[in-house]
Amino acid sequence: MVSTQALTWSLFSIAAGFFGARICIRFKLNKRLQLDDGLVALSMLMFTALSILQTAYVDTTFKVQAVRTEHRPMPADFEEASNRYARYQWAIAYFFFTGIWAVKGSFLAFYDKLTQRLPRIRKAWWIGIVITFLTYIGSLFAYAFLNGLKFKRSLRNKAINYQFAADFATDIIITAIPLTLALQSSVPTRQKLLLSLIFSMTLIITIFSIVRYTVNRPGRPPAGPSWLQVWSSIEHCASISIASAASFRAFVVQQRGSTAEEELVSAFEEASEARVGLLAAYGAG
């Protein structure tokens, strides 16, 4: 129990550290915050609320887990604890989905600058926004099915599968948009590989979402609510940290001075005029 709480707040501290660094960098470079910063801040707020709830109801969580997954004798107050657990799980789930999808939105908001001058990529960006919004709403409804229709196990299983598919698919779409720009550009191979690596960092979040689904997938022996909460916190922490780390490169470039900027501009000049604008916008963002 103590180790679970320690892990929860350790993950929170890591995310808070990355988020704080992001905000400081943005203020130093831009003197103001932008939409993508606000969305990461929303995710951080959701992670804060989620961590507080998990800590406040840790006794209830382990009491329910002891009966449902460890098959221990049912205590006298189990029904009350079970009802209390169901209520706070609703809140945790909605905090989690809102936080994860807020990070997805922050990436798409940042890519706004990168796609404005490329019509075809811009269409893909708009499609990504629509799919991300619809899958967020769908995940909320899927959770309602998961908990509201307890007598229909097939629907509960479909809800779990949908939530994972929505999370996985949106991560791939969000990664594919900038990665396409990097791979199709005519910048030197070293710059192309660097940009591809940076844009592919979002796939780390996807790995954690796969693990979280594996823990909770239909047909698998239940791992218990504490394990699901742990992996949800890990995915949430990774999402905020990676979204925040994207701003570090711009800070390093500025700190190195005009030489580094000239090298980047020189490399970007080898691309088409539109791609130069896109990649330069990324370097400045």
Contacts in CASP RR format, 6 or more apart in sequence:
PFRMAT RR
TARGET T0000
AUTHOR 0000-0000-0000
METHOD contacts of the structure
MODEL  1
MVSTQALTWSLFSIAAGFFGARICIRFKLNKRLQLDDGLVALSMLMFTAL
SILQTAYVDTTFKVQAVRTEHRPMPADFEEASNRYARYQWAIAYFFFTGI
WAVKGSFLAFYDKLTQRLPRIRKAWWIGIVITFLTYIGSLFAYAFLNGLK
FKRSLRNKAINYQFAADFATDIIITAIPLTLALQSSVPTRQKLLLSLIFS
MTLIITIFSIVRYTVNRPGRPPAGPSWLQVWSSIEHCASISIASAASFRA
FVVQQRGSTAEEELVSAFEEASEARVGLLAAYGAG
1 58 0 8 1.000
1 59 0 8 1.000
1 62 0 8 1.000
4 58 0 8 1.000
4 226 0 8 1.000
4 229 0 8 1.000
4 230 0 8 1.000
5 54 0 8 1.000
5 55 0 8 1.000
5 58 0 8 1.000
7 230 0 8 1.000
7 233 0 8 1.000
8 51 0 8 1.000
8 54 0 8 1.000
8 55 0 8 1.000
8 229 0 8 1.000
8 230 0 8 1.000
8 233 0 8 1.000
9 51 0 8 1.000
9 55 0 8 1.000
11 51 0 8 1.000
11 233 0 8 1.000
11 234 0 8 1.000
11 236 0 8 1.000
11 237 0 8 1.000
12 47 0 8 1.000
12 48 0 8 1.000
12 51 0 8 1.000
12 233 0 8 1.000
12 237 0 8 1.000
14 237 0 8 1.000
14 241 0 8 1.000
15 44 0 8 1.000
15 47 0 8 1.000
15 236 0 8 1.000
15 237 0 8 1.000
15 240 0 8 1.000
15 241 0 8 1.000
16 44 0 8 1.000
17 244 0 8 1.000
18 240 0 8 1.000
18 241 0 8 1.000
18 244 0 8 1.000
18 245 0 8 1.000
19 40 0 8 1.000
19 41 0 8 1.000
19 44 0 8 1.000
19 240 0 8 1.000
19 244 0 8 1.000
20 244 0 8 1.000
21 244 0 8 1.000
21 247 0 8 1.000
21 248 0 8 1.000
22 37 0 8 1.000
22 40 0 8 1.000
22 243 0 8 1.000
22 244 0 8 1.000
22 245 0 8 1.000
22 247 0 8 1.000
23 33 0 8 1.000
23 37 0 8 1.000
23 41 0 8 1.000
25 247 0 8 1.000
25 248 0 8 1.000
25 250 0 8 1.000
25 251 0 8 1.000
26 32 0 8 1.000
26 33 0 8 1.000
26 34 0 8 1.000
26 37 0 8 1.000
26 247 0 8 1.000
27 33 0 8 1.000
28 251 0 8 1.000
29 247 0 8 1.000
29 250 0 8 1.000
29 251 0 8 1.000
29 254 0 8 1.000
29 285 0 8 1.000
30 285 0 8 1.000
33 41 0 8 1.000
34 109 0 8 1.000
35 106 0 8 1.000
35 109 0 8 1.000
35 112 0 8 1.000
36 105 0 8 1.000
36 106 0 8 1.000
36 107 0 8 1.000
36 109 0 8 1.000
36 110 0 8 1.000
36 243 0 8 1.000
37 106 0 8 1.000
38 106 0 8 1.000
39 102 0 8 1.000
39 103 0 8 1.000
39 105 0 8 1.000
39 106 0 8 1.000
39 109 0 8 1.000
40 102 0 8 1.000
40 103 0 8 1.000
40 106 0 8 1.000
40 240 0 8 1.000
40 243 0 8 1.000
40 244 0 8 1.000
42 98 0 8 1.000
42 99 0 8 1.000
42 102 0 8 1.000
43 98 0 8 1.000
43 99 0 8 1.000
43 100 0 8 1.000
43 102 0 8 1.000
43 103 0 8 1.000
43 106 0 8 1.000
43 236 0 8 1.000
43 239 0 8 1.000
43 240 0 8 1.000
43 243 0 8 1.000
44 240 0 8 1.000
46 95 0 8 1.000
46 96 0 8 1.000
46 98 0 8 1.000
46 99 0 8 1.000
46 102 0 8 1.000
46 236 0 8 1.000
47 95 0 8 1.000
47 99 0 8 1.000
47 233 0 8 1.000
47 236 0 8 1.000
47 237 0 8 1.000
47 240 0 8 1.000
49 91 0 8 1.000
49 95 0 8 1.000
50 92 0 8 1.000
50 95 0 8 1.000
50 96 0 8 1.000
50 232 0 8 1.000
50 233 0 8 1.000
50 236 0 8 1.000
51 233 0 8 1.000
53 88 0 8 1.000
53 91 0 8 1.000
53 92 0 8 1.000
53 95 0 8 1.000
54 61 0 8 1.000
54 92 0 8 1.000
54 229 0 8 1.000
54 233 0 8 1.000
56 88 0 8 1.000
57 84 0 8 1.000
57 85 0 8 1.000
57 88 0 8 1.000
60 81 0 8 1.000
60 84 0 8 1.000
60 85 0 8 1.000
60 88 0 8 1.000
61 85 0 8 1.000
61 225 0 8 1.000
61 226 0 8 1.000
61 229 0 8 1.000
62 226 0 8 1.000
63 75 0 8 1.000
63 78 0 8 1.000
63 81 0 8 1.000
63 85 0 8 1.000
64 78 0 8 1.000
64 81 0 8 1.000
64 82 0 8 1.000
64 85 0 8 1.000
64 225 0 8 1.000
65 224 0 8 1.000
65 225 0 8 1.000
65 226 0 8 1.000
66 72 0 8 1.000
67 73 0 8 1.000
67 74 0 8 1.000
67 75 0 8 1.000
67 78 0 8 1.000
68 222 0 8 1.000
68 224 0 8 1.000
69 222 0 8 1.000
69 223 0 8 1.000
69 224 0 8 1.000
75 81 0 8 1.000
85 225 0 8 1.000
86 147 0 8 1.000
89 147 0 8 1.000
89 225 0 8 1.000
90 143 0 8 1.000
90 147 0 8 1.000
92 229 0 8 1.000
92 232 0 8 1.000
93 143 0 8 1.000
94 140 0 8 1.000
94 143 0 8 1.000
96 232 0 8 1.000
96 236 0 8 1.000
97 136 0 8 1.000
97 139 0 8 1.000
97 140 0 8 1.000
97 143 0 8 1.000
97 163 0 8 1.000
98 136 0 8 1.000
99 236 0 8 1.000
99 239 0 8 1.000
100 167 0 8 1.000
100 235 0 8 1.000
100 236 0 8 1.000
100 239 0 8 1.000
101 132 0 8 1.000
101 135 0 8 1.000
101 136 0 8 1.000
101 139 0 8 1.000
101 170 0 8 1.000
103 205 0 8 1.000
103 239 0 8 1.000
103 240 0 8 1.000
103 243 0 8 1.000
104 132 0 8 1.000
104 170 0 8 1.000
104 171 0 8 1.000
104 174 0 8 1.000
105 129 0 8 1.000
105 132 0 8 1.000
106 243 0 8 1.000
107 174 0 8 1.000
107 202 0 8 1.000
107 243 0 8 1.000
107 246 0 8 1.000
108 125 0 8 1.000
108 128 0 8 1.000
108 129 0 8 1.000
108 132 0 8 1.000
108 174 0 8 1.000
110 246 0 8 1.000
110 285 0 8 1.000
111 125 0 8 1.000
111 174 0 8 1.000
111 177 0 8 1.000
111 178 0 8 1.000
112 125 0 8 1.000
113 278 0 8 1.000
113 281 0 8 1.000
113 282 0 8 1.000
113 285 0 8 1.000
114 121 0 8 1.000
114 178 0 8 1.000
114 181 0 8 1.000
114 278 0 8 1.000
114 279 0 8 1.000
114 281 0 8 1.000
114 282 0 8 1.000
115 121 0 8 1.000
115 122 0 8 1.000
115 124 0 8 1.000
115 125 0 8 1.000
115 177 0 8 1.000
115 181 0 8 1.000
115 278 0 8 1.000
116 122 0 8 1.000
117 274 0 8 1.000
117 277 0 8 1.000
117 278 0 8 1.000
118 181 0 8 1.000
118 274 0 8 1.000
118 275 0 8 1.000
118 278 0 8 1.000
121 177 0 8 1.000
121 180 0 8 1.000
121 181 0 8 1.000
124 176 0 8 1.000
124 177 0 8 1.000
124 180 0 8 1.000
125 177 0 8 1.000
127 173 0 8 1.000
128 170 0 8 1.000
128 173 0 8 1.000
128 174 0 8 1.000
128 177 0 8 1.000
131 169 0 8 1.000
131 170 0 8 1.000
131 173 0 8 1.000
132 170 0 8 1.000
132 173 0 8 1.000
132 174 0 8 1.000
135 166 0 8 1.000
135 167 0 8 1.000
135 169 0 8 1.000
135 170 0 8 1.000
136 166 0 8 1.000
138 162 0 8 1.000
138 166 0 8 1.000
139 162 0 8 1.000
139 163 0 8 1.000
139 166 0 8 1.000
139 167 0 8 1.000
142 159 0 8 1.000
142 160 0 8 1.000
142 162 0 8 1.000
142 163 0 8 1.000
142 166 0 8 1.000
143 159 0 8 1.000
143 163 0 8 1.000
145 155 0 8 1.000
145 156 0 8 1.000
145 158 0 8 1.000
145 159 0 8 1.000
146 156 0 8 1.000
146 159 0 8 1.000
146 160 0 8 1.000
149 155 0 8 1.000
149 156 0 8 1.000
150 156 0 8 1.000
156 218 0 8 1.000
157 218 0 8 1.000
157 219 0 8 1.000
160 213 0 8 1.000
160 216 0 8 1.000
160 217 0 8 1.000
160 218 0 8 1.000
161 217 0 8 1.000
161 218 0 8 1.000
164 209 0 8 1.000
164 210 0 8 1.000
164 212 0 8 1.000
164 213 0 8 1.000
164 217 0 8 1.000
167 206 0 8 1.000
167 209 0 8 1.000
167 213 0 8 1.000
168 206 0 8 1.000
168 209 0 8 1.000
168 210 0 8 1.000
171 202 0 8 1.000
171 203 0 8 1.000
171 205 0 8 1.000
171 206 0 8 1.000
171 209 0 8 1.000
172 206 0 8 1.000
174 202 0 8 1.000
175 199 0 8 1.000
175 200 0 8 1.000
175 202 0 8 1.000
175 203 0 8 1.000
175 206 0 8 1.000
178 195 0 8 1.000
178 199 0 8 1.000
178 282 0 8 1.000
179 196 0 8 1.000
179 199 0 8 1.000
179 200 0 8 1.000
181 275 0 8 1.000
181 278 0 8 1.000
181 279 0 8 1.000
182 192 0 8 1.000
182 195 0 8 1.000
182 196 0 8 1.000
182 199 0 8 1.000
182 279 0 8 1.000
183 192 0 8 1.000
183 196 0 8 1.000
184 275 0 8 1.000
185 192 0 8 1.000
185 195 0 8 1.000
185 271 0 8 1.000
185 275 0 8 1.000
185 279 0 8 1.000
186 270 0 8 1.000
186 271 0 8 1.000
186 272 0 8 1.000
186 275 0 8 1.000
187 195 0 8 1.000
187 267 0 8 1.000
187 268 0 8 1.000
187 270 0 8 1.000
187 271 0 8 1.000
187 275 0 8 1.000
187 279 0 8 1.000
188 267 0 8 1.000
188 270 0 8 1.000
191 264 0 8 1.000
191 267 0 8 1.000
195 279 0 8 1.000
195 282 0 8 1.000
198 246 0 8 1.000
198 249 0 8 1.000
201 242 0 8 1.000
201 245 0 8 1.000
201 246 0 8 1.000
202 242 0 8 1.000
204 238 0 8 1.000
204 242 0 8 1.000
205 235 0 8 1.000
205 238 0 8 1.000
205 239 0 8 1.000
205 242 0 8 1.000
208 231 0 8 1.000
208 234 0 8 1.000
208 235 0 8 1.000
208 238 0 8 1.000
209 235 0 8 1.000
211 231 0 8 1.000
211 234 0 8 1.000
212 228 0 8 1.000
212 231 0 8 1.000
212 232 0 8 1.000
212 234 0 8 1.000
212 235 0 8 1.000
214 220 0 8 1.000
215 223 0 8 1.000
215 227 0 8 1.000
215 228 0 8 1.000
215 231 0 8 1.000
216 223 0 8 1.000
216 228 0 8 1.000
247 285 0 8 1.000
249 283 0 8 1.000
250 283 0 8 1.000
250 284 0 8 1.000
250 285 0 8 1.000
253 260 0 8 1.000
253 261 0 8 1.000
253 264 0 8 1.000
253 283 0 8 1.000
254 261 0 8 1.000
264 280 0 8 1.000
264 283 0 8 1.000
265 280 0 8 1.000
268 275 0 8 1.000
268 276 0 8 1.000
268 277 0 8 1.000
268 279 0 8 1.000
268 280 0 8 1.000
269 276 0 8 1.000
271 279 0 8 1.000
END
